[in-house]
């Protein structure tokens, strides 16, 4: 929904780097070990930095469970523009109840090894720019929180136009 909101506003080019899509097309040879997760997020960060360097906005949506990998992604992108970390701080129980693919059930049965939050750790972000608990919130309400943050911090103006001088 955030991607759609930015597309509506026009202006700068917007790219959505969805974790599943990137894994399918750019990292298909990788598994889900810690090393492979780090490689995948590093690739996403590199692509995002190139988009940012060329004046675009990259919305990245991978599962990035480790503090060091998130720090590396930030450092990679911030060479060329702003990096805004959004922590979707939704409980494991709510995530499981929303799981349309049945992945959490498979992980609990041991069918999927190294599954974030079940058999592999998730390091909570210590200082994200935005932390949103989506429990009881619609996706539009979550997007509204993000848009309000961007407005407050000067990334968009009161007309919802994305500010070019703040390279996101």
N, C-alpha and C positions, 0 to 999 in steps of 0.2 A: 504494500500500500504506500509506503514511503517513496519507493521508486515511481509509482504511478503519479503521486503528488508532484514530484519533481519534474516528471515528463509534462504534466499539465502546465506547469509554470514556464516551461521552455527556457531559453537562455543557453546555459552551458550544457554540453553533452553529459549524459548520465549513463553509467554502466552498472548493472547489478551483477556481482560476482557471487552467485549462490554456491554454497559449499558442495551440494550434490552435483550440480551441473559442471563445476570446475573439476571435481573428482572424476566425473565421467569422461570429460574431454581433454583435460590437461594432466591429470594425475591417475589415470586408469590403472597404471601398473603398481600403484601403492596400496598397501594394506592399512591397518589401523593401529599399528604399533606406535609407540611414542615417537620413534625416529621418523616414521612415515607421516604421522600427523604434523610433525614439525616441518617436514619438506613441503607438504601440501599447503600449509599456511604461509610458508616462506614464498612459495610460488604465487599465491594470491596477493601477498604484500607487494611482490615485485610488479605484478600486473597493475595493481592499484597505484603504485608509485609512478608508473609510466603514464597512466591515465591522468593522474594529478599533475605530473610534470607538463603534460600537454593541454592543461586548462580544463580538463573534465572532472567530473565527480564520480568516485567509485564507492558504491555501497557494497560492502563485503559482508557476507552472511555465512561464514564457516563456523563449525564448532571448533573453538580454540580453547581447549581446557587448561593449558599450562601458562603460567605467568611469564616464563622466559620467552615463549613463542609470541605472546601478545606484545611484549616489550620489543622484540625484534621487528615485528610488523609495524609498530609505531615508529621506530627509528628509521625504517626503510621508507615509509610514506612521508614522514615529516621533513625529509630532505627537500621536498618539493611543495609541501602545503600542510594543511591542518589534518590532524587525525582525531576523530571523535569516537571514543570507545563507548558503546552502548551495551550495558550488561542487562540482558533479559533475565531478571532474577525471579524466575518462576520455580516453585517447588517441584521436586522430583515427582511427587504424587500427581500434580496437575499435568506435568509433561507426559506422564504415563497415561493419564486419562484422555489426553488429546492425541495419542499416538495412533494414527490411521494405518501405519504400515506394520504395526505389531512388533516393532524392533525391541522395545523394552521387555516384552514377554519373552521373546527369543533370547535376549541377553540374560534374563533371570533364570531361564532354563539351561543356560550354558551353551546355547547354540551359537551365539555371537560372542566371541571373546573380546576382551579389551574394549568394552562399551562404556563410554563416558557416563559417569554417575552411578554405574552399577558395579562393574569389575575394573574400572579404570578411574583414577581420581579426576575431579574437576576443581581446580584452584580458583576460588572466588576472586574476581578482580578487586584490587584494593582501592583504586581511585579512578573508576570510570567517570567520564564526563556526565553520563546519564545512567541511572539505574532504574529499571522499570519492572515492577512485579505485575505481570499480566493476569494474575488471578482475578477473575471477576471483571476484567476489562475487555472491551471489544478491540479488535485490531485498530480501528479508527481512533479510539481513545489513546492507545499507545502511540500512534503516529502523531496525534495532537500534542502529546507531551514532548515528543522529539521536535516538532515544529516550533513549539513555544521556547524550547531551549535555544534552537537556532536563531530565533528572533531576538531573544534576550542577549545573546552573545554576538549579535551583529552579522551572522552568516546569511540571514535573509532580511529584507527590509519589510516594512509594514504592508507592502503590496504582494508579499510572498515571493518577490523576485530574489533569486540567488545572487548574492553579492560577489562580483568578480574579484574585488580587491581582497577578499578573504578566500584564498585558494583552499577549498575543502578537499 
